[in-house]
């Protein structure tokens, strides 16, 4: 500490390489077309700890990023920022 103040230095966040840079896509058009034709279903003997029901009319959309999902704000607040 110098003169009672701490010094903070900004360190740029490291961005992991995008999967696309390695020729890997998270979801391909082929995947989406297959899911549209034959939607994924749970196994017939699947067991669940509980059921969650969401009223999508009450869910507030949020925007995350740019470097981490911990930096998040509501879409309404993001729009007000301009």
Secondary structure, DSSP 8 states (H G I E B T S, - for coil): -BTTB-------------GGGGT--SS-HHHHHHHHHS-----TT---S------TTS---EEE-SS-TTSEEEHHHHHHH-
